[in-house]
């Protein structure tokens, strides 16, 4: 009897282990011989087990990754060639999987970046590709139309017409975000036990910040999802909520104490996060100079917060001097304070009122100019 119980215990333990193991048997036309690197798409807390080797050799177009899972996880694979090609994100469940990375393939989600990946017979990835994305296709089409329409605003010469174009584009963009959020919420309601929803929610929070809709999505799946994921998303939502419209700006005291010149009371303050190696940040400074000149005496201020490292400070100072950025500058060395706000895209702009409460987030120069014209 004892021997029988021992055998049953061993078989049960083997089944648990077998169910948690995964193998990715990969092929790619991107490289004959070289390296493939598996990368995480979400916070480390989403991945309870570390992959044995995050970098493996590619031999004759083939490579293999192995690891353990408690539940389905999402990855990308980087092909370490001269371009460091990166795949679209994909889901992997426990078991053996064949995948193909074809440089001629596009991502399944047209709004995603990376090389397309074919994952054979994985139920979680099949759910994402075959069940969720078809519901999302109309949002992708709307977004592509929106991007084309928005780009035309820059070519409009008439000021009134351009302003109308910019405001219409902003309204359309907000409408598309709401459509995207509704797809996710409705899917979560219909599929509260779905293993893909927590990952999609984390991705949405990363790109768009906090909305009440995301809290509702979380509430739908929370009782079915592992604790480590729930705790991570719950903290993430709470942190993002504190930098949404209507909340006091978290770095107010830091900026006031470290600005290169005195911050006088203003009706509106733009806090702009940047660094000297960020080409898009520097590209928009030309527009900001015009906006500053136009509205500064009417009650508008800018506080530019740089996350430059010690080694790039000379370049940072040279840029400011050469381009005559006259607004207050704040150096957040290595972005220590900025990281506490989870600022992960540059440039990032927050428009604040006279009490340093957030009025607008993710604001660009065109929207800023239109807003100040209407409010100053």
Secondary structure in CASP SS format (residue, H / E / C, confidence):
PFRMAT SS
TARGET T0000
AUTHOR 0000-0000-0000
METHOD secondary structure of the structure
MODEL  1
X C 1.00
X H 1.00
X H 1.00
X H 1.00
X H 1.00
X H 1.00
X H 1.00
X H 1.00
X H 1.00
X H 1.00
X H 1.00
X H 1.00
X H 1.00
X H 1.00
X H 1.00
X H 1.00
X H 1.00
X H 1.00
X H 1.00
X H 1.00
X E 1.00
X E 1.00
X E 1.00
X E 1.00
X E 1.00
X E 1.00
X E 1.00
X E 1.00
X C 1.00
X C 1.00
X C 1.00
X C 1.00
X C 1.00
X E 1.00
X E 1.00
X E 1.00
X E 1.00
X E 1.00
X E 1.00
X E 1.00
X C 1.00
X C 1.00
X C 1.00
X H 1.00
X H 1.00
X H 1.00
X C 1.00
X C 1.00
X C 1.00
X C 1.00
X C 1.00
X C 1.00
X C 1.00
X C 1.00
X E 1.00
X E 1.00
X E 1.00
X E 1.00
X E 1.00
X C 1.00
X C 1.00
X E 1.00
X E 1.00
X E 1.00
X E 1.00
X E 1.00
X E 1.00
X E 1.00
X C 1.00
X C 1.00
X C 1.00
X C 1.00
X E 1.00
X E 1.00
X E 1.00
X E 1.00
X E 1.00
X E 1.00
X E 1.00
X C 1.00
X C 1.00
X C 1.00
X C 1.00
X C 1.00
X E 1.00
X E 1.00
X E 1.00
X C 1.00
X C 1.00
X E 1.00
X E 1.00
X E 1.00
X C 1.00
X C 1.00
X E 1.00
X E 1.00
X E 1.00
X E 1.00
X E 1.00
X E 1.00
X E 1.00
X C 1.00
X C 1.00
X C 1.00
X C 1.00
X C 1.00
X C 1.00
X C 1.00
X C 1.00
X C 1.00
X C 1.00
X C 1.00
X C 1.00
X C 1.00
X E 1.00
X C 1.00
X E 1.00
X E 1.00
X E 1.00
X C 1.00
X C 1.00
X C 1.00
X H 1.00
X H 1.00
X H 1.00
X H 1.00
X H 1.00
X H 1.00
X H 1.00
X H 1.00
X H 1.00
X H 1.00
X H 1.00
X H 1.00
X H 1.00
X H 1.00
X H 1.00
X H 1.00
X H 1.00
X H 1.00
X H 1.00
X H 1.00
X H 1.00
X H 1.00
X H 1.00
X H 1.00
X H 1.00
X H 1.00
X H 1.00
X H 1.00
X H 1.00
X H 1.00
X H 1.00
X C 1.00
X C 1.00
X C 1.00
X C 1.00
X C 1.00
X H 1.00
X H 1.00
X H 1.00
X H 1.00
X H 1.00
X H 1.00
X H 1.00
X H 1.00
X H 1.00
X H 1.00
X H 1.00
X H 1.00
X H 1.00
X H 1.00
X H 1.00
X H 1.00
X H 1.00
X H 1.00
X H 1.00
X H 1.00
X H 1.00
X H 1.00
X H 1.00
X H 1.00
X H 1.00
X H 1.00
X H 1.00
X H 1.00
X H 1.00
X H 1.00
X H 1.00
X H 1.00
X C 1.00
X C 1.00
X C 1.00
X C 1.00
X C 1.00
X C 1.00
X H 1.00
X H 1.00
X H 1.00
X H 1.00
X H 1.00
X H 1.00
X H 1.00
X H 1.00
X H 1.00
X H 1.00
X H 1.00
X H 1.00
X C 1.00
X C 1.00
X C 1.00
X H 1.00
X H 1.00
X H 1.00
X H 1.00
X H 1.00
X H 1.00
X H 1.00
X H 1.00
X H 1.00
X H 1.00
X H 1.00
X H 1.00
X H 1.00
X C 1.00
X C 1.00
X H 1.00
X H 1.00
X H 1.00
X H 1.00
X H 1.00
X H 1.00
X H 1.00
X H 1.00
X H 1.00
X H 1.00
X H 1.00
X H 1.00
X H 1.00
X H 1.00
X H 1.00
X C 1.00
X C 1.00
X C 1.00
X C 1.00
X C 1.00
X C 1.00
X E 1.00
X C 1.00
X C 1.00
X C 1.00
X H 1.00
X H 1.00
X H 1.00
X H 1.00
X H 1.00
X H 1.00
X H 1.00
X C 1.00
X C 1.00
X C 1.00
X C 1.00
X C 1.00
X C 1.00
X C 1.00
X C 1.00
X C 1.00
X E 1.00
X E 1.00
X E 1.00
X E 1.00
X E 1.00
X E 1.00
X E 1.00
X C 1.00
X C 1.00
X C 1.00
X C 1.00
X H 1.00
X H 1.00
X H 1.00
X H 1.00
X H 1.00
X H 1.00
X H 1.00
X H 1.00
X H 1.00
X H 1.00
X H 1.00
X H 1.00
X H 1.00
X H 1.00
X H 1.00
X H 1.00
X H 1.00
X H 1.00
X H 1.00
X H 1.00
X C 1.00
X E 1.00
X E 1.00
X E 1.00
X E 1.00
X E 1.00
X E 1.00
X E 1.00
X C 1.00
X C 1.00
X C 1.00
X H 1.00
X H 1.00
X H 1.00
X H 1.00
X H 1.00
X H 1.00
X H 1.00
X H 1.00
X H 1.00
X H 1.00
X H 1.00
X H 1.00
X H 1.00
X H 1.00
X C 1.00
X C 1.00
X C 1.00
X C 1.00
X E 1.00
X E 1.00
X E 1.00
X E 1.00
X C 1.00
X H 1.00
X H 1.00
X H 1.00
X H 1.00
X H 1.00
X H 1.00
X H 1.00
X C 1.00
X C 1.00
X C 1.00
X C 1.00
X C 1.00
X C 1.00
X C 1.00
X C 1.00
X E 1.00
X E 1.00
X E 1.00
X E 1.00
X E 1.00
X E 1.00
X C 1.00
X C 1.00
X C 1.00
X E 1.00
X E 1.00
X E 1.00
X E 1.00
X E 1.00
X C 1.00
X C 1.00
X C 1.00
X H 1.00
X H 1.00
X H 1.00
X H 1.00
X H 1.00
X H 1.00
X H 1.00
X H 1.00
X H 1.00
X H 1.00
X H 1.00
X C 1.00
END
